[in-house]
Amino acid sequence: MDFEKPLPVATATSKPFWEALTRHEVQIQQCADCQAWIYYPRAFCPECLSPKLEWKQISGKGTLYSFTIARRPTAPFWADEVPQLIVVVELDEGPRLTSTLCNVEEGDIRVGMRLQPVFDDVSGKDVTLLRYEAE
């Protein structure tokens, strides 16, 4: 059975994030009022409720906060990616995001390790996924 992997669908709020990834840039929101960094994309700051959110380019680098190794597919779509290295990355700016780790041996994965973004251009699609590897 052949499954086509689901891809992200940009919303009005998240579109700048996905467009930046296609340019191999990482952008997240920052509140113009309280300066809080924000991820996932939102309409209001979760800290002060201001609607004054600006998109800012960041390095995308961060620290491995948590991880799991999925030895069984988390869904049929990812059967070809087992084991799947699922990570929570704490960006240098503070917010955390969930992604997958690539280009690393399982035994080398450590909480606290430095990570850098990998821009995974999906073949035949106008979508780039944000993945991570050791810095």
N, C-alpha and C positions, 0 to 999 in steps of 0.2 A: 504494500500500500504506500503510495507516494503522497505526502502532505506538503502543501506550500506553507512556508513559515509565515506567521502573522508579522506584519510590519507596523511601526507606529503610524498613527494618523494625527497629523498636526491639527490642533484647534486654534482658534483665534488667539488664545492666550499663550500657547506653547510654540506657535509658528516660528518666532525668532530663534528659539533654542535649536530647532531642527534645521532651519536654514543656515545657522552658523556652523553646525556640524558638517553640512555639505561643503562648506568652505574650509573644513579642517580647523575650525576654531571652536572653543568652548565659551559660551556666554551664559551667564545666569543673571538674575535680577538683583538689584540693590535698591533699597528704599532711600529715596531722596531726603526723607525727613529724619529717620533714625539711623541710617547707614547700615542697617541689617542686610546681610547677604541672604538670598532666598533661593531655595530649590526645593521643590518642584515649582514650575511656573504658576503664578497666581495673579489675581486681579487686585488683591489688597495685601499689605504687609501683615504677616502673622504676629509681629511684635507690637506694632503701634496702630494697625488698621488703616494706615495711609494708603490711598490709591496711587501715590506718586512713586511708581516703580520704574526703574531704568535698567536697560540691558547693558551689561558690562562684560567685556572680554576678559577672561582669566586664563591662566596657564592650563587649568584642568588637573594639575598635579595634586596629589594628596597622600594620605596614609591609609593603609588597610586597617579598617576598624573591626571587621568581622568577615567570616567566610564559611562556606560549606561546600563540600564536594558531593554533587549529586551523581551517584553511580548508576542510577536508573533515570530514564528520561523524565523530566518534569512535566512533559506533555509529548504526544507523538511527534510534534513538529521538530523537536530537538533530539530525536533518537540518534542522529548522526553526530551529535556533539557530546556524547558521553565518554568520559566523565565531564560534567559541566561544572566549571569552577565559578560559583556564584559569590560575589563579593559586595560588601558595603564599603564604599570609599568615603572617608572624611576629607573633603576638599580643604585646601590650605585656608580658604576663606571661612570655613566652619560648617556649611551644610553637608549633609551626607546623601549619597545616592547609591542606588543598587545597579550593578553591572555584572559583567563576566570578565574573568582574567584569562589572558592568552600569553603564549610565548614564555611559559614558566613551568618548571617541573613541580609536581604535587609536593614533593618533599622539601621544596624551597619556599613554600608559602608560609609566611609568618605574620601574625597580627603586629601592626606597627611598621611593616615594611613600606618603603616609599614606592609610590606608583605614579605612572605617567599615562596620559591618554593614548589610545590607539583608535584611529578613525577607520572604521570598517565600512567601506563603500559597498552597498549591496548591488551585486551584478544585475544589470538590466533595469534597475529601479533608481529613482531620484531620491534615495534615502541613504543616510550614513548613520551607522550605529556607533555609540560611544562605548568602547571597551577599554581595558586597562592591562598594562604589563609592568614589570619591575623597572624602576628607574635606573 
